Amino acid sequence: MNIVRYRVRDSAKPRVGLHDEDGVAEFAGVRSLAELWASPLAGLRERLTGGALGDRVPLAEVDLLAPVDGTTEVWAAGVTYETSREARVEESERAATVYELVYDAERPELFFKSVPWRVVGPDGSLGVRADSVVDVPEPELALVVNRFGEIVGYTVCNDMSSRSIEGENPLYLPQAKIYFGACGLGPWIRPVWEIEDPYDLTIEMTIRRDGEREWSGRTSTARLHRRLDELVSYLMRGDVHPDGVVLSTGTCLVPPAPFTLADGDTVEIGIEGVGVLRNTVVRRGTRDEKPFEGARS
C-alpha cells in the first residue's frame, strides 16, 4: 500500500488516495496529505487501513503528483554518509574542516529545502541553475513526519545541488540547494509500518544522456552515519510543523568530479521497498524565462 497524491486525467483537482497492485482509489473525506499528518501514527494507521475508498482507477490513467502539499515544508540533512563528507571536502578546499567536523558532531547539519509548490513530482522537470557550472542529483531516503514528530512514511528525494556554488563558500549553501526545481519527491509515500528495516534499503541511481547510461551507482542506507529518529529530533527542536514535514536524510551516491548534469538528462532513483522516482533535467534560471510546467504539482 502506498499513499498517493494524484490527479485523474480528466480533472484538474488534486486528490489523495491509496495505491496497490489493483490501481489507485481516492481516500474518502481526505482533502490533502497535510490533513493526514495532523493525526498521531496509531490513529493514522487505523484511518488508512479502515477508511472508505472510492472506485479504483488504473495507475496508467492518473498523473502522480509530488507527495507534499499544504504548508508541509521539505528539509534536508547533510554530511550523513562518509561519501558525502568526502565529496563536500573535495569541492570546498577552503572550508573542508567545516564538513569534517559536522560529520562527527553531536548536532547534525539540517537545512530548509523547499516549499510544496516548488517540489517536482514524478516525471516532472528538475532544474539546474543557469549561473552554476557543476550540478549533480543526490538520491536520498526522505522521511515523512507528522506534526507530533513521528515518522509515518518514506518517499524518494532527489536533492539537487550545485557543487560549484557551494564549493566557493559554505555560506552559499542556500543558493546551491534552494532554488526553483531543486527538489524532486515521489512517486508516493510508503507507510512506515510496511518497511521492516529502514537501515537496510538499497539505493540506486542511473543518469541517462541521449538515451545512453552516463552514470550509475548503488549503495545502502546501512551506511547512514546518523539515526533517523535523531535527525527528526533535531529538526523538531525549537520549531513547529503543524502540517508535518518531509526530511531528506542525505546522500551516499555522488557522481565524481568533473561530472555535471546536462540539459535533457534523465535521472532515475530507486529505493528498495519505497519506489522509483524519474525526472528530466532542464537548465533554467534566468528571470525572463517561463516557470516550470507543473510547478505547483
C-alpha positions in Angstrom: 0.0 0.0 0.0 1.2 3.5 -0.9 -0.2 6.9 -0.1 -0.5 8.9 -3.3 -1.3 12.4 -4.3 -2.6 12.4 -7.8 -4.8 13.8 -10.5 -7.3 11.9 -12.7 -6.5 12.7 -16.3 -9.9 14.4 -17.0 -9.7 16.5 -13.8 -7.5 19.4 -12.5 -8.3 18.6 -8.9 -5.5 17.0 -6.8 -6.7 14.0 -4.8 -5.3 11.9 -2.0 -5.6 8.1 -2.3 -4.1 4.7 -1.7 -2.3 2.7 -4.4 -1.9 -1.0 -4.6 -1.5 -3.6 -7.3 -5.1 -3.1 -8.4 -4.8 0.7 -9.0 -5.5 3.9 -7.2 -8.5 4.6 -5.1 -9.5 8.0 -3.6 -9.5 8.2 0.2 -13.0 9.4 1.2 -13.1 12.7 3.1 -9.4 13.5 2.8 -8.7 16.7 1.0 -4.9 16.9 1.5 -1.9 14.9 2.7 -1.3 17.6 5.3 -4.6 16.7 6.9 -3.3 13.2 7.4 -0.1 14.4 9.2 -2.3 16.0 11.9 -3.0 12.5 13.2 -0.8 10.5 15.6 0.8 7.5 14.0 -1.5 5.0 15.6 -4.6 6.9 14.5 -3.2 7.4 11.0 -2.6 3.7 10.6 -6.1 2.9 11.8 -7.5 5.5 9.5 -5.7 4.3 6.4 -6.4 0.6 6.9 -10.0 1.1 7.8 -11.1 4.1 5.8 -13.6 4.2 3.0 -12.2 4.2 -0.6 -13.7 5.2 -3.9 -13.6 3.2 -7.1 -10.2 2.1 -8.2 -8.6 3.7 -11.3 -5.7 2.0 -13.1 -2.4 3.7 -12.3 -1.9 4.4 -16.1 -4.9 6.6 -16.0 -3.7 9.1 -13.4 -0.9 11.6 -13.1 1.0 11.2 -9.8 1.9 14.5 -8.1 4.6 15.3 -5.7 3.6 13.8 -2.3 3.6 17.1 -0.4 1.0 19.9 0.0 -0.4 22.5 2.3 2.3 24.2 4.4 4.3 21.0 4.8 7.9 22.1 4.4 10.7 20.0 2.9 14.0 19.9 4.9 17.2 18.0 4.3 20.2 16.7 6.3 23.7 16.9 5.0 27.0 15.0 5.6 25.2 12.0 7.0 27.3 9.5 5.0 31.1 9.3 4.8 30.9 9.6 1.0 29.0 12.9 1.3 31.7 14.2 3.7 34.4 13.3 1.3 32.6 15.0 -1.6 32.0 18.2 0.3 35.7 18.3 1.4 36.8 17.8 -2.2 34.6 20.6 -3.6 35.4 23.1 -0.9 39.1 23.1 -0.1 39.0 26.4 1.8 36.3 25.2 4.2 37.0 21.4 4.3 37.2 21.4 8.1 33.6 22.5 8.4 32.3 19.4 6.8 34.8 17.1 8.6 33.7 18.5 11.9 29.9 18.2 11.3 30.2 14.6 10.3 31.2 13.6 13.9 29.5 16.4 15.7 26.5 15.7 18.0 24.3 18.2 16.2 23.6 17.2 12.5 23.5 19.6 9.6 19.9 20.4 8.7 18.7 22.9 6.2 15.5 24.1 4.6 15.0 22.7 1.1 11.6 23.6 -0.4 8.0 24.7 0.0 5.4 22.3 -1.6 4.6 24.4 -4.7 8.3 24.3 -5.7 8.6 20.5 -5.4 8.7 18.5 -8.6 6.8 15.2 -8.8 7.3 12.0 -10.8 8.2 12.6 -14.5 8.5 16.3 -13.9 11.4 18.6 -14.9 14.0 19.3 -12.3 16.2 22.3 -12.8 19.8 23.3 -12.6 20.8 27.0 -12.2 21.9 29.0 -15.2 24.7 30.5 -13.0 26.1 27.2 -11.9 28.9 25.2 -13.5 28.8 21.8 -11.8 25.4 20.3 -10.8 24.6 16.8 -9.5 21.5 14.9 -8.4 21.6 13.5 -4.9 19.4 10.3 -4.2 18.1 10.2 -0.7 15.6 8.4 1.5 13.1 11.0 2.7 11.1 10.7 5.9 7.5 11.9 6.2 7.0 13.2 9.7 3.7 14.1 11.3 3.1 17.2 13.5 4.0 15.1 16.6 7.5 14.3 15.3 6.7 10.7 14.5 8.0 9.1 11.3 4.9 8.0 9.4 6.3 7.1 6.0 9.1 7.2 3.4 9.5 8.6 0.0 12.3 9.2 -2.6 14.0 12.5 -2.8 16.3 14.0 -5.4 18.1 16.7 -3.5 19.6 18.6 -6.5 22.8 20.5 -5.7 25.2 23.0 -7.3 28.6 21.7 -6.3 30.4 24.7 -7.9 28.4 27.3 -6.0 28.6 25.6 -2.6 32.3 24.9 -3.2 33.0 28.6 -3.5 31.9 29.2 0.1 29.7 27.2 2.5 27.6 30.3 3.1 26.3 29.9 -0.4 24.6 26.6 0.6 21.0 28.2 0.2 21.8 29.2 -3.3 23.3 25.8 -4.1 20.4 23.9 -2.6 17.3 26.1 -2.6 16.0 27.2 -6.0 13.1 26.6 -8.3 13.1 23.0 -9.4 15.8 21.8 -7.0 13.7 19.2 -5.2 12.1 16.1 -6.5 9.8 13.9 -4.4 7.9 10.7 -5.2 6.4 8.7 -6.6 4.4 8.1 -3.4 4.7 7.6 0.3 5.3 4.2 1.7 3.8 3.9 5.2 6.4 3.4 7.9 4.8 0.1 9.1 5.4 -1.5 5.7 9.2 -1.1 5.8 10.8 -3.7 8.1 14.2 -2.1 8.4 14.9 1.4 7.0 18.6 0.9 7.8 18.9 -1.8 5.2 17.5 -0.4 2.0 19.3 -0.5 -1.4 19.5 2.9 -3.1 20.3 3.0 -6.9 20.7 5.9 -9.3 21.1 6.0 -13.0 21.7 9.1 -15.1 21.0 8.8 -18.9 22.1 11.2 -21.6 20.7 10.9 -25.1 19.2 7.6 -24.2 22.5 6.1 -23.0 23.6 5.4 -19.5 26.0 8.2 -18.4 26.5 7.3 -14.8 25.1 4.8 -12.3 25.7 3.8 -8.7 24.4 1.7 -5.9 24.6 1.9 -2.1 22.6 1.2 1.0 21.1 3.1 4.0 23.2 0.7 6.1 26.0 3.2 5.6 24.0 6.0 7.2 26.0 7.7 9.9 23.0 9.1 11.8 19.9 7.6 13.3 16.6 8.6 11.6 14.9 9.5 14.9 18.0 11.6 15.9 17.6 13.7 12.7 13.9 14.2 13.3 14.6 15.1 17.0 16.9 17.9 16.0 14.5 19.1 13.3 11.7 19.5 15.8 13.8 21.3 18.4 12.7 24.9 18.6 10.3 24.7 15.7 6.7 23.6 14.9 5.4 21.8 11.9 1.6 21.8 12.1 1.2 20.2 8.7 4.0 17.8 9.3 7.4 17.9 7.5 9.4 15.9 4.9 13.0 15.4 5.9 15.5 14.1 3.3 18.3 12.2 5.1 21.4 12.8 3.0 23.2 11.1 0.1 25.8 8.4 -0.4 25.9 8.5 -4.2 27.7 11.4 -5.6 28.9 11.4 -9.3 32.6 12.3 -9.1 34.1 15.5 -10.5 34.1 16.7 -13.2 30.7 15.2 -13.9 27.8 17.6 -14.2 24.2 17.3 -15.3 23.3 18.5 -18.8 20.1 19.8 -20.2 17.9 16.8 -21.2 19.4 14.3 -18.9 17.1 11.8 -17.1 17.6 10.8 -13.5 16.2 7.6 -12.1 16.4 6.9 -8.3 15.1 3.7 -6.9 14.9 2.8 -3.2 14.1 -0.7 -2.2 10.6 -1.1 -0.9 9.8 2.6 -1.4 9.6 3.3 -5.1 11.3 4.7 -8.2 11.4 8.4 -9.0 12.2 9.5 -12.5 12.8 13.1 -13.7 14.2 15.0 -16.6 16.7 17.9 -16.2 16.3 21.4 -17.6 18.9 24.1 -17.4 17.0 27.2 -16.5 17.0 30.0 -14.0 17.1 33.4 -15.7 14.4 35.9 -14.7 12.8 36.2 -18.1 12.1 32.5 -18.5 8.6 31.0 -18.0 8.1 28.9 -14.8 8.5 25.2 -15.0 5.4 23.4 -16.3 3.5 21.8 -13.5 5.4 23.8 -10.9 2.5 23.5 -8.4 2.2 19.8 -8.8 
